[in-house]
Amino acid sequence: MAAQGSRVGAGAASVPAPAQAVLRVRAAVRELLADAARGGLLDSGAIGVAVSGGADSLALAEAAAYTATQRGIDAHALVVDHGLQDGSAEVANQAAAAARALGVRSARVIPVEVSGGGGMEAAARRARYAVLAEALPDSLVLLGHTRDDQAETVLLGLGRGSGPRSVAGMRPLDPPWARPLLGVPREITVRACAELALSPWQDPHNADPRFTRARLRGEVLPLLEDVLQGGVAAALARTAAQLREDADALDELAAELLTRATCGDLSTYTPPELEVATLVEAPAALRRRAARRWLLDAGARNLTDAHLRAVDDLVGRWRGQGGVWLGGDLVVSRAHGKLRVCREGSARAEPSEE
C-alpha cells in the first residue's frame, strides 16, 4: 500500500517537458490563483497544498509549485496523517517526499486524531479541515477536488434533500479553501501523473463500500453514465455552477432585505429585531434566506429547512403561534410587529394580528 510513493522523485525528474494533461492542470491552477490575486488572497506570499499522495493531490502539487514559482510566492505541501490505516505514517511521509520532489518549498506531515460523531468519513473530514485551516494562517489552502468529486457532492445533496446550497456543490474559491480542479475530470489528474512518471497512492478507503462516497464513485455514477449515455459528471458540475450563481444573486437580495428589516438603533436587543412589515412584502424564499443569515449571526447552529420554514411562518402565516425553538437555548418569537431571537424562557408572543 505504501510502496508506490517512493518512485515519485526519480520519475518526476525524467519528464523532459510537460504534456497535455499536466498543462491542463497547470492552467486550472493558474486561472484560480489569478482570481485569488485580484481579490488580495495571495498577499501573504504563500499558499498551502493539501497532499494525500493520490493522483489528484500530486497533480495539484506539481501545478501549484510551478505556478507559485511563476508568481513569486511559496507553495507548501500539507500532508494530514489521519492514522486510520496501518502504515499511514509511512504513506504520509512518502507523500511529503513526493511533493518536495515536485518542487514545493516545504512539505509537512500533520498527524490528527479522528473522533466525534457522524461516521468516520465526517470525523476525518472535520479533523483534516481543522488542521489545514490552522497550518498556514492568512493563506489559501489548495484542495484537489475534481469535477468527479463535485458530481458526487451534488448527488449527495440531492439524495439528502439538503436544498440548493448543498446541490450547488463546492465553491472554487471559498477562503481559506481553493479548489482549482473542480472543472477538471479525475481522469486528467491520473493522466498528468502518468505524464510525470508518478505512481500515486491508491487509498483503499476510496474503494471501500462501507463509505457512501466510495459507492457513489464506484457504483452510482458509472451506472448513471451508462444509463444516460455519458456526460453525467460534467452535467452535474454544470448544474452546481448554475445553482451557485443563482444562490449568490439571491443571497445578495436577501442581504438587502435583512438590512431594510433590521430595526437598528430603535432596537435594544442583540441581535437586532426585524420588522415584520418589511419582511412580509418579500417573497418567502428571500425571507428564509434573510432569516438564515440573521439566525447564524445570532449564534444559531445546525439550522434545518424545517427551522427556517417555521420561522417564516411567524411572518407569512401568523396566527398568534408561539416561538420557534432552534435547539440549544435559542427561540425566535414575534412580539409587537417584530421578530426577535432570544434565550429560551425570555420569548414573548403577541396576540394574533389577523
ABEGO torsion letter per residue (X at the ends): XAAAAAAAAAAAAABABBBAAAAAAAAAAAAAAAAAAAAGAAAAGBBBBBBAGBAAAAAAAAAAAAAAAAAGBBBBBBBBBAGABBGAAAAAAAAAAAAAAAGBABBBBBBBBBBEBGEAAAAAAAAAAAAAAAABBGBBBBBABBAAAAAAAAAAAAAAGAEAAAAAEBBABBOABBBAAAABBAAAAAAAAAAAGBBBBBBAAAABAABAAAAAAAAAAAAAAAAAGEGAAAAAAAAAAAAAAAAAAAAAAAAAAAAAABAEAABABOBBBBBAAAAAABBAAAAAAAAAAAAAAAGBBGBBAAAAAAAAAAAABBAGBBBBBAEEABBBBBBGGBBBBBBBGABBBBBBAX
